[in-house]
């Protein structure tokens, strides 16, 4: 860690900077500027390919493409210098591009077409949607895929490892460790599918969403058609109805999916923390690692705790964005601008949590002796099976008999089997119940875990 990292206010740029590197090029100030460059240049290219406006030569196309491909932090610094002089961040990008094409006569001749008919929000809304698209494909989904693949492997490995369930924190009908992990896999996969297919909208329609300037300048061009063409070429979804601001509904929907994924993992982290606390899991001891500053025996569940804390920060930001971004006074206000600049912060804490959960899972080892011993101490959980069988054969007060016999009690095998023996059930059914143990009373849990 260098001095600048030690002096960072945000832990994302200090303590955790190495863990969120993949997001830095997307959501940093440099990343935002680069995506603005992409939008401005691609819009210019579209204009110069319209017969009514111009024709783009291969050399001009190459120079514009090179400007995107070679865009560097040094270039971004130059734009920031222009911004400091003119006090406008998007206009600074326009001036930068104009400076860069001065040595190309063809492009210089059409330099006034840069940012043609645009308002700043035309550039910004598309830049942010592209940033989210890239983050989804390059950072979020790959990490989630690794996390879910690890969980799925554990679900299969522990598909038949019977364990006591705890509803309301109390002993309940058994399940398997693999099935409990499979539940989380299925929940995550559903949200990941929604995230994969969630549309990111964009608009390119001027200062109040009506193509006013474009329609006056070139009345014979169908600007709605060109706007749709441009936005779909960016692999975004065209929004034909906006004010000056694209209303950010799709961003709110996108963040809501991330929030649900985070909430599922928050639930998972707390469950695993609890299972570690009752010794259902052991944690692998890593050489050189210290668990407590004073108690040398401890291996604390710090990965799941860190993940929980980071998920809380991420979700607090996401909840604000979901509530705030779709609201703008009349045709435009700037209250969304500073919120949008914090998307990377919300996703940074999200990525930290995913990494921590994944790291924690890889250190877990089921403590089978404790899990089995716990099952064997709670034969009363078979009360559900017995009363259900009694109801099948229409024995009166089946539930009530078992409630009186088991509620609030810890029963052993002999006591429970003595109760079964005196029941007026067919011998075949009685034998099945007498052979039943908590370890084998798992329904389809093994099969469900194996199929996930």
C-alpha positions in Angstrom: 0.0 0.0 0.0 1.4 3.4 -1.0 1.1 6.7 0.8 -1.8 7.9 -1.4 -3.8 4.7 -0.4 -3.0 5.3 3.2 -4.4 8.8 2.9 -7.6 7.8 1.1 -10.9 8.7 2.7 -12.8 5.8 1.1 -11.7 2.3 2.0 -12.4 1.4 -1.6 -9.5 3.6 -2.6 -7.3 2.6 0.4 -7.5 -0.6 2.3 -9.6 -2.4 -0.4 -8.2 -0.9 -3.6 -6.7 -4.1 -4.8 -10.0 -5.9 -4.5 -12.0 -3.5 -6.6 -9.4 -2.9 -9.4 -11.8 -4.2 -12.0 -14.2 -1.4 -11.3 -11.7 1.4 -11.3 -11.5 1.7 -15.1 -15.3 1.7 -15.3 -16.6 3.9 -12.5 -13.6 6.2 -11.7 -13.6 9.8 -13.1 -11.4 8.5 -15.8 -13.9 5.7 -16.6 -16.8 8.2 -16.8 -14.8 10.5 -19.1 -13.8 7.6 -21.4 -17.4 6.5 -21.8 -18.4 10.0 -22.6 -15.7 10.0 -25.3 -17.2 6.8 -26.7 -20.7 8.2 -26.9 -19.5 11.5 -28.5 -17.4 9.8 -31.1 -19.9 7.1 -32.0 -22.6 9.9 -32.4 -20.2 11.8 -34.7 -19.6 8.7 -36.7 -23.4 8.2 -37.2 -23.8 11.7 -38.3 -21.0 11.4 -40.8 -22.5 8.3 -42.3 -25.9 10.1 -43.0 -26.1 11.0 -46.7 -27.7 14.3 -45.9 -24.7 15.3 -43.7 -21.5 13.8 -44.8 -19.4 10.8 -45.6 -16.8 9.2 -43.3 -13.6 8.0 -45.0 -11.7 5.0 -43.7 -8.8 7.1 -42.4 -11.2 9.4 -40.5 -13.0 6.3 -39.0 -9.6 4.9 -38.0 -8.6 8.1 -36.3 -11.8 8.2 -34.3 -11.5 4.6 -33.3 -7.9 5.1 -32.3 -9.0 8.0 -30.1 -11.2 5.6 -28.1 -8.7 2.7 -28.1 -5.8 4.7 -27.0 -7.6 6.9 -24.5 -5.5 7.1 -21.3 -5.5 8.7 -17.9 -3.2 11.4 -19.3 -5.9 12.2 -21.8 -8.5 12.4 -19.0 -6.2 14.8 -17.1 -6.2 17.0 -20.2 -10.0 17.0 -20.2 -10.0 17.9 -16.5 -7.8 20.9 -17.3 -10.2 22.1 -19.9 -13.1 21.6 -17.5 -11.2 23.7 -14.9 -11.1 26.5 -17.4 -14.7 26.3 -18.7 -16.4 24.8 -15.6 -18.4 22.2 -17.6 -17.4 18.5 -17.7 -19.2 17.4 -20.8 -18.4 20.4 -22.9 -14.7 19.8 -21.9 -15.0 16.4 -23.7 -16.3 18.1 -26.8 -13.4 20.6 -26.8 -10.9 17.8 -26.3 -12.1 15.9 -29.3 -12.0 19.0 -31.4 -8.4 19.5 -30.4 -7.5 15.9 -31.3 -8.8 16.1 -34.8 -7.1 19.3 -35.8 -4.4 17.4 -37.7 -7.0 15.5 -39.8 -8.4 17.9 -42.5 -11.5 15.9 -43.2 -12.5 15.7 -39.5 -11.4 19.3 -38.8 -13.8 20.4 -41.5 -16.8 18.8 -39.7 -15.7 19.5 -36.1 -18.8 21.5 -35.4 -20.7 18.2 -35.7 -19.2 17.0 -32.5 -21.9 17.1 -29.8 -24.3 18.2 -32.6 -27.9 18.6 -31.4 -26.9 17.1 -28.0 -27.5 18.1 -24.4 -25.1 16.9 -21.7 -27.7 14.4 -20.5 -27.7 12.8 -24.0 -24.0 11.9 -23.4 -24.2 11.2 -19.7 -27.2 8.8 -19.7 -25.6 6.7 -22.4 -22.2 6.8 -20.7 -23.7 5.5 -17.4 -25.7 2.8 -19.1 -22.6 1.6 -20.9 -20.6 1.6 -17.7 -23.2 -0.6 -16.0 -23.3 -2.9 -19.0 -19.6 -3.3 -18.8 -19.6 -3.8 -15.1 -22.3 -6.5 -15.4 -20.3 -8.4 -18.0 -16.8 -7.9 -16.8 -17.1 -7.8 -13.0 -20.4 -8.7 -11.4 -21.6 -11.7 -13.2 -18.2 -13.5 -13.5 -17.7 -13.2 -9.7 -21.3 -14.3 -9.0 -20.8 -17.2 -11.4 -17.7 -18.3 -9.4 -19.6 -17.9 -6.1 -22.6 -19.9 -7.3 -20.4 -22.6 -8.9 -18.7 -23.1 -5.5 -22.0 -23.2 -3.7 -23.4 -25.7 -6.3 -20.3 -28.0 -5.8 -20.9 -27.9 -2.0 -24.6 -28.6 -2.5 -23.8 -31.7 -4.5 -21.0 -32.8 -2.1 -23.2 -32.5 1.0 -26.4 -33.6 -0.6 -26.8 -36.5 1.7 -25.3 -35.0 4.9 -28.3 -35.0 7.1 -28.7 -32.1 9.6 -31.2 -30.8 12.0 -33.3 -27.9 10.7 -34.0 -25.0 13.1 -37.3 -23.2 12.4 -37.7 -20.3 14.9 -34.3 -21.4 16.2 -35.8 -24.6 17.5 -35.2 -28.2 16.4 -37.3 -29.0 13.3 -37.7 -31.6 10.6 -34.3 -32.6 9.3 -32.9 -31.5 6.0 -29.4 -31.9 4.5 -26.6 -29.5 4.4 -26.5 -29.7 0.6 -30.2 -28.9 0.3 -29.8 -25.8 2.4 -27.0 -24.6 0.2 -29.0 -25.6 -2.9 -31.8 -23.3 -1.8 -29.4 -20.3 -2.0 -28.1 -21.4 -5.3 -31.5 -21.4 -6.9 -32.4 -18.0 -5.4 -29.2 -16.5 -6.7 -29.5 -18.0 -10.1 -33.0 -16.5 -10.5 -31.8 -13.0 -9.8 -28.7 -13.5 -11.9 -30.9 -14.4 -14.9 -32.9 -11.2 -14.3 -29.7 -9.2 -14.1 -28.4 -10.8 -17.3 -31.5 -9.8 -19.2 -32.3 -6.5 -17.5 -32.5 -3.7 -20.1 -30.4 -0.6 -19.8 -32.2 2.3 -21.5 -30.8 5.3 -23.3 -31.9 8.4 -25.0 -30.5 10.8 -27.6 -33.2 13.5 -28.2 -32.0 16.9 -27.1 -32.7 19.4 -24.4 -36.3 18.5 -23.6 -36.7 15.1 -25.3 -38.3 16.3 -28.5 -35.3 16.6 -31.0 -36.0 20.3 -31.3 -32.6 21.4 -32.5 -32.0 18.4 -34.7 -35.4 18.7 -36.4 -34.8 22.4 -37.2 -31.3 21.8 -38.5 -32.1 18.8 -40.7 -35.9 18.6 -41.1 -35.7 15.8 -43.7 -34.0 13.3 -41.4 -36.1 11.0 -39.3 -34.2 11.7 -36.0 -36.3 9.3 -34.0 -35.2 6.6 -36.3 -31.6 7.7 -36.1 -31.7 7.9 -32.3 -33.1 4.4 -32.0 -30.4 3.2 -34.5 -27.6 4.8 -32.5 -28.7 3.5 -29.1 -29.3 0.0 -30.3 -25.9 0.0 -32.0 -24.5 0.6 -28.5 -26.4 -2.5 -27.3 -28.7 -0.5 -25.2 -32.5 -0.1 -25.3 -33.9 3.0 -26.8 -36.3 5.1 -24.7 -38.4 7.3 -27.1 -40.2 9.2 -24.3 -38.2 11.3 -22.0 -37.7 14.9 -20.8 -34.2 16.2 -20.9 -33.3 13.5 -18.5 -33.7 9.7 -19.3 -35.8 8.9 -16.3 -33.5 6.2 -14.9 -36.3 3.7 -14.3 -34.1 1.0 -15.9 -31.2 1.9 -13.6 -33.5 1.6 -10.6 -34.7 -1.8 -11.8 -31.1 -2.8 -12.3 -30.1 -1.7 -8.8 -33.1 -3.5 -7.3 -31.9 -6.8 -8.8 -28.4 -6.2 -7.3 -30.1 -5.3 -4.0 -32.0 -8.6 -4.0 -28.9 -10.6 -4.8 -27.1 -8.8 -1.9 -30.0 -9.5 0.4 -29.9 -13.2 -0.4 -26.2 -13.3 0.4 -26.8 -11.3 3.6 -29.3 -14.0 4.7 -26.7 -16.7 3.7 -23.9 -15.0 5.6 -25.9 -14.8 8.8 -27.0 -18.4 8.5 -23.4 -19.6 8.0 -22.3 -17.5 10.9 -24.8 -19.2 13.1 -23.8 -22.6 11.9 -20.2 -21.9 12.7 -21.3 -20.7 16.2 -23.0 -24.0 16.9 -20.0 -25.9 15.4 -21.8 -27.3 12.4 -18.9 -25.9 10.4 -15.2 -25.9 11.2 -13.0 -23.2 9.6 -9.7 -24.2 8.0 -6.7 -22.7 9.9 -4.5 -20.7 7.5 -0.8 -20.7 8.3 0.3 -17.4 9.9 -3.3 -16.1 10.3 -4.2 -14.6 13.6 -7.8 -14.9 14.8 -7.8 -12.8 18.0 -5.2 -10.3 19.4 -5.4 -12.0 22.8 -7.1 -15.4 22.4 -4.8 -17.6 20.2 -7.3 -20.4 19.8 -9.8 -18.5 17.8 -10.7 -18.7 14.2 -13.3 -16.0 13.8 -15.9 -16.0 10.9 -14.5 -12.7 9.7 -15.2 -13.3 6.0 -18.9 -13.6 6.6 -18.9 -10.7 9.0 -17.0 -8.5 6.5 -19.4 -9.5 3.8 -22.4 -8.7 5.9 -21.0 -5.2 6.8 -20.2 -4.4 3.1 -23.6 -5.6 2.0 -25.2 -3.2 4.4 -23.3 -0.3 3.0 -24.0 -1.3 -0.6 -27.7 -1.8 0.0 -28.1 1.5 1.8 -26.6 3.2 -1.3 -28.6 1.1 -3.7 -31.9 1.8 -1.8 -31.2 5.5 -2.0 -30.5 5.3 -5.8 -33.6 3.3 -6.4 -35.7 5.9 -4.6 -33.9 9.0 -5.9 -32.9 8.4 -9.5 -36.4 8.1 -11.1 -37.4 11.6 -9.7 -36.4 14.8 -11.4 -38.1 18.2 -11.1 -39.9 19.2 -14.3 -37.8 18.5 -17.3 -34.4 18.5 -15.5 -32.5 19.1 -12.3 -29.0 18.1 -11.3 -29.8 16.3 -8.1 -29.2 12.9 -9.8 -25.7 13.9 -10.9 -23.8 13.4 -7.6 -25.9 10.2 -6.9 -24.9 8.7 -10.3 -21.2 9.3 -9.5 -21.5 7.0 -6.5 -22.7 3.9 -8.5 -19.2 2.6 -8.4 -19.1 3.0 -4.6 -22.3 0.8 -4.2 -20.9 -1.8 -6.7 -17.5 -1.6 -5.0 -18.9 -2.6 -1.7 -21.0 -5.2 -3.4 -18.0 -6.8 -5.1 -16.1 -6.8 -1.7 -18.9 -8.7 -0.1 -19.1 -11.3 -2.9 -15.3 -11.9 -2.6 -15.5 -12.2 1.2 -18.4 -14.7 1.0 -16.5 -16.8 -1.6 -13.4 -16.7 0.5 -15.3 -17.7 3.6 -17.0 -20.6 1.9 -13.7 -22.1 0.7 -12.5 -22.2 4.3 -15.6 -24.1 5.6 -15.5 -27.8 6.5 -18.7 -29.5 7.8 -18.2 -30.8 11.4 -20.1 -34.1 10.7 -19.7 -35.5 14.2 -21.4 -32.5 15.8 -24.1 -32.4 13.1 -24.9 -36.1 13.6 -24.8 -35.9 17.4 -27.3 -33.0 17.3 -29.7 -35.1 15.2 -29.4 -38.0 17.6 -30.3 -35.8 20.5 -33.6 -34.8 19.0 -35.8 -37.8 18.3 -38.8 -35.6 19.0 -38.6 -34.2 15.5 -40.0 -37.4 14.3 -43.3 -36.4 15.9 -44.3 -34.8 12.6 -43.9 -38.1 10.8 -45.8 -40.1 13.4 -48.8 -37.7 13.7 -49.0 -37.5 9.9 -49.1 -41.3 9.6 -51.7 -41.4 12.3 -53.8 -38.9 10.4 -53.5 -41.0 7.3 -55.2 -43.9 9.1 -57.8 -41.6 10.7 -56.6 -42.0 14.3 -58.4 -39.5 16.4 -56.6 -36.5 17.9 -53.4 -37.5 16.1 -51.8 -34.0 16.3 -53.0 -33.4 19.8 -51.6 -36.8 21.0 -48.2 -36.0 19.6 -48.3 -32.4 20.9 -48.9 -33.7 24.5 -46.2 -36.3 24.1 -43.4 -34.2 22.5 -44.0 -30.4 22.9 -41.1 -28.8 24.8 -39.5 -32.2 25.4 -36.3 -33.8 24.3 -37.0 -37.5 23.6 -34.7 -40.4 23.0 -35.1 -43.3 20.6 -36.5 -45.8 23.2 -39.2 -43.4 24.5 -40.4 -42.5 21.0 -40.4 -46.1 19.8 -42.4 -47.2 22.9 -45.1 -44.6 21.8 -45.1 -46.0 18.3 -45.4 -49.6 19.4 -48.8 -48.9 21.1 -50.3 -47.2 18.1 -53.2 -49.0 16.3 -51.4 -48.8 12.9 -50.9 -51.6 10.3 -47.8 -53.6 11.1 -46.0 -52.6 7.9 -46.4 -48.9 8.7 -45.5 -49.4 12.3 -42.3 -51.1 11.2 -41.5 -48.2 8.9 -41.9 -45.7 11.8 -39.8 -47.9 14.2 -37.0 -48.0 11.6 -37.1 -44.3 11.1 -34.3 -42.1 12.5 -33.8 -38.4 12.4 -30.8 -38.9 10.1 -33.0 -40.6 7.5 -36.1 -38.4 7.9 -35.1 -36.0 5.1 -37.8 -36.4 2.4 -36.4 -35.4 -1.0 -33.6 -33.3 0.4 -30.8 -35.4 -1.1 -32.5 -35.6 -4.5 -33.2 -31.8 -4.6 -29.6 -30.9 -3.7 -28.2 -33.3 -6.3 -30.4 -31.8 -9.1 -29.5 -28.1 -8.5 
